Amino acid sequence: MATDYDAPRKSEDDSESIEALKERVPDKLSGSSGDEDSDNPSSFDLPGADLSDLELDVVVLPAQQDEFTCMSCFLVKHRSQLDHEDASGPICKECAA
C-alpha cells in the first residue's frame, strides 16, 4: 500500500490544545495520586531518616588475582589499569596522570 506523504496528517478539528491534553493526563510529579506505585509498593524514606535499626547483608569479595588497590585513590582496579608501583604501593593510570 502506498503512502501519500503530501496529504495532510491531521485535520483542524482533530487537533487539541496543550491545556486539554494536560487535563486528561494525570500529573506524575505531584504526589497526589491515590493509587500506590506498583514499582515501589512501600513508602520511600526521606533523606535524613533514621535507619539505625536496619540491617544490611553485604557480601565483600577479596581482591582477585588480576586486581590491585591503588594507594592514591584506594579503589580496586584491574591490572590493566596499573601505571607504576612506588614506595607506597601500586598507582593506577588515572592517579598517575
C-alpha positions as a Markdown table, in Angstrom:
| # | Residue | x | y | z |
|---|---|---|---|---|
| 1 | Met | 0.0 | 0.0 | 0.0 |
| 2 | Ala | 1.4 | 3.4 | -1.0 |
| 3 | Thr | 1.5 | 6.3 | 1.4 |
| 4 | Asp | 0.8 | 9.8 | 0.3 |
| 5 | Tyr | 3.3 | 11.9 | 2.1 |
| 6 | Asp | 1.8 | 15.1 | 0.7 |
| 7 | Ala | -1.6 | 14.5 | 2.3 |
| 8 | Pro | -2.3 | 16.5 | 5.5 |
| 9 | Arg | -1.7 | 14.4 | 8.6 |
| 10 | Lys | -4.4 | 15.9 | 10.7 |
| 11 | Ser | -7.5 | 17.9 | 10.1 |
| 12 | Glu | -8.1 | 21.1 | 12.2 |
| 13 | Asp | -10.9 | 19.5 | 14.2 |
| 14 | Asp | -8.6 | 16.6 | 15.3 |
| 15 | Ser | -6.0 | 18.8 | 17.0 |
| 16 | Glu | -6.4 | 19.6 | 20.7 |
| 17 | Ser | -4.8 | 22.3 | 22.7 |
| 18 | Ile | -2.0 | 21.5 | 25.1 |
| 19 | Glu | -4.1 | 22.5 | 28.0 |
| 20 | Ala | -6.8 | 20.0 | 27.1 |
| 21 | Leu | -4.2 | 17.2 | 26.8 |
| 22 | Lys | -2.7 | 18.1 | 30.2 |
| 23 | Glu | -6.1 | 17.8 | 31.8 |
| 24 | Arg | -6.5 | 14.3 | 30.5 |
| 25 | Val | -3.1 | 13.1 | 31.6 |
| 26 | Pro | -2.5 | 12.7 | 35.3 |
| 27 | Asp | 0.3 | 14.7 | 36.8 |
| 28 | Lys | 3.2 | 12.2 | 37.5 |
| 29 | Leu | 5.2 | 14.8 | 39.5 |
| 30 | Ser | 2.5 | 15.6 | 42.1 |
| 31 | Gly | 2.3 | 13.1 | 44.8 |
| 32 | Ser | -1.5 | 13.4 | 45.0 |
| 33 | Ser | -2.4 | 10.3 | 43.1 |
| 34 | Gly | -4.4 | 7.9 | 45.3 |
| 35 | Asp | -3.1 | 4.7 | 43.9 |
| 36 | Glu | 0.2 | 3.3 | 45.2 |
| 37 | Asp | 3.2 | 3.0 | 42.8 |
| 38 | Ser | 3.5 | -0.6 | 41.6 |
| 39 | Asp | 7.3 | -0.4 | 41.3 |
| 40 | Asn | 7.7 | 0.7 | 44.9 |
| 41 | Pro | 4.8 | -0.6 | 47.0 |
| 42 | Ser | 6.4 | 0.6 | 50.3 |
| 43 | Ser | 6.8 | 4.2 | 51.1 |
| 44 | Phe | 10.2 | 5.7 | 50.3 |
| 45 | Asp | 12.5 | 7.1 | 53.0 |
| 46 | Leu | 13.3 | 10.8 | 53.0 |
| 47 | Pro | 17.0 | 11.9 | 53.3 |
| 48 | Gly | 18.0 | 12.1 | 56.9 |
| 49 | Ala | 15.6 | 9.3 | 58.0 |
| 50 | Asp | 16.7 | 7.2 | 61.0 |
| 51 | Leu | 17.9 | 3.9 | 59.5 |
| 52 | Ser | 19.9 | 2.7 | 62.6 |
| 53 | Asp | 17.6 | -0.3 | 63.1 |
| 54 | Leu | 18.1 | -1.5 | 59.6 |
| 55 | Glu | 20.4 | -4.5 | 59.0 |
| 56 | Leu | 22.1 | -4.8 | 55.6 |
| 57 | Asp | 23.6 | -8.1 | 54.3 |
| 58 | Val | 26.6 | -7.3 | 52.0 |
| 59 | Val | 29.0 | -9.8 | 50.6 |
| 60 | Val | 32.5 | -8.4 | 50.3 |
| 61 | Leu | 34.9 | -10.3 | 48.0 |
| 62 | Pro | 38.6 | -10.1 | 48.5 |
| 63 | Ala | 40.8 | -8.6 | 45.7 |
| 64 | Gln | 41.2 | -11.1 | 42.9 |
| 65 | Gln | 44.5 | -12.2 | 41.3 |
| 66 | Asp | 44.1 | -9.7 | 38.4 |
| 67 | Glu | 43.2 | -6.7 | 40.7 |
| 68 | Phe | 45.1 | -4.3 | 42.8 |
| 69 | Thr | 44.2 | -1.4 | 45.2 |
| 70 | Cys | 45.5 | 2.0 | 44.1 |
| 71 | Met | 47.4 | 3.6 | 47.0 |
| 72 | Ser | 46.3 | 7.1 | 45.8 |
| 73 | Cys | 42.6 | 6.8 | 45.3 |
| 74 | Phe | 42.1 | 3.5 | 47.2 |
| 75 | Leu | 39.9 | 1.9 | 44.5 |
| 76 | Val | 40.2 | -1.7 | 43.5 |
| 77 | Lys | 41.3 | -1.7 | 39.8 |
| 78 | His | 42.1 | -4.3 | 37.2 |
| 79 | Arg | 45.8 | -5.0 | 36.5 |
| 80 | Ser | 45.4 | -3.3 | 33.1 |
| 81 | Gln | 44.9 | 0.0 | 34.9 |
| 82 | Leu | 48.2 | -0.3 | 36.7 |
| 83 | Asp | 50.6 | 2.6 | 35.8 |
| 84 | His | 53.5 | 2.0 | 38.2 |
| 85 | Glu | 54.4 | 1.0 | 41.7 |
| 86 | Asp | 56.3 | 3.4 | 44.0 |
| 87 | Ala | 57.3 | 3.2 | 47.6 |
| 88 | Ser | 53.7 | 3.4 | 48.9 |
| 89 | Gly | 52.4 | 0.7 | 46.5 |
| 90 | Pro | 50.6 | 0.4 | 43.2 |
| 91 | Ile | 49.3 | 3.5 | 41.5 |
| 92 | Cys | 46.6 | 3.5 | 38.8 |
| 93 | Lys | 46.8 | 5.3 | 35.4 |
| 94 | Glu | 44.1 | 7.9 | 36.4 |
| 95 | Cys | 46.1 | 8.9 | 39.5 |
| 96 | Ala | 49.4 | 8.9 | 37.7 |
| 97 | Ala | 48.2 | 11.4 | 35.1 |
